[in-house]
């Protein structure tokens, strides 16, 4: 689930400080230059689009559509903690032959997925992290190579497998 904290972290990463207010249903609203942008995904896309790192939204129409698809996946499928194991298994299979969700470059979807999974990965045992080795590789890559260490606590991973797959 995407939160106000994650939007603020994204804003900090993009060098776009945010002033969020909430409506009566706790839906965030970004008020900026007379414009009201409402909703987590809409705000995330707006601040990315208006930053110097707008390429995080994709460059081609296909890449943009894939970013939108993954943003929808994050917002719809990762809100229910009872489905964590099946969601991680699905992501693990998808990331088996990819560095990032869209292939070889980081997108806004990777960033929001990382923010959303951080608490989950922080609570997983080393054995559980090994079950999802491809998601773990992706997660570790995101935390070290994209300067999130100063925004989120580092999650520890073993460099060698502790458990066999038998």
Secondary structure in CASP SS format (residue, H / E / C, confidence):
PFRMAT SS
TARGET T0000
AUTHOR 0000-0000-0000
METHOD secondary structure of the structure
MODEL  1
X C 1.00
X C 1.00
X C 1.00
X H 1.00
X H 1.00
X H 1.00
X H 1.00
X H 1.00
X H 1.00
X H 1.00
X H 1.00
X H 1.00
X H 1.00
X C 1.00
X C 1.00
X C 1.00
X C 1.00
X C 1.00
X C 1.00
X E 1.00
X E 1.00
X E 1.00
X C 1.00
X C 1.00
X C 1.00
X C 1.00
X C 1.00
X E 1.00
X E 1.00
X E 1.00
X E 1.00
X E 1.00
X C 1.00
X C 1.00
X E 1.00
X E 1.00
X E 1.00
X E 1.00
X C 1.00
X H 1.00
X H 1.00
X H 1.00
X H 1.00
X H 1.00
X H 1.00
X H 1.00
X H 1.00
X H 1.00
X H 1.00
X C 1.00
X C 1.00
X C 1.00
X C 1.00
X H 1.00
X H 1.00
X H 1.00
X H 1.00
X C 1.00
X C 1.00
X C 1.00
X H 1.00
X H 1.00
X H 1.00
X H 1.00
X H 1.00
X H 1.00
X H 1.00
X H 1.00
X H 1.00
X H 1.00
X H 1.00
X H 1.00
X H 1.00
X H 1.00
X H 1.00
X H 1.00
X H 1.00
X C 1.00
X C 1.00
X C 1.00
X H 1.00
X H 1.00
X H 1.00
X H 1.00
X H 1.00
X H 1.00
X H 1.00
X H 1.00
X H 1.00
X H 1.00
X H 1.00
X H 1.00
X H 1.00
X H 1.00
X H 1.00
X H 1.00
X H 1.00
X C 1.00
X C 1.00
X E 1.00
X C 1.00
X C 1.00
X E 1.00
X C 1.00
X C 1.00
X C 1.00
X C 1.00
X H 1.00
X H 1.00
X H 1.00
X H 1.00
X H 1.00
X H 1.00
X H 1.00
X H 1.00
X H 1.00
X H 1.00
X H 1.00
X H 1.00
X H 1.00
X H 1.00
X H 1.00
X H 1.00
X C 1.00
X C 1.00
X H 1.00
X H 1.00
X H 1.00
X H 1.00
X H 1.00
X H 1.00
X C 1.00
X H 1.00
X H 1.00
X H 1.00
X H 1.00
X H 1.00
X H 1.00
X H 1.00
X H 1.00
X H 1.00
X H 1.00
X H 1.00
X H 1.00
X H 1.00
X C 1.00
X C 1.00
X C 1.00
X C 1.00
X C 1.00
X C 1.00
X C 1.00
X C 1.00
X C 1.00
X C 1.00
X C 1.00
X C 1.00
X C 1.00
X C 1.00
X C 1.00
X C 1.00
X C 1.00
X C 1.00
X C 1.00
X C 1.00
X C 1.00
END
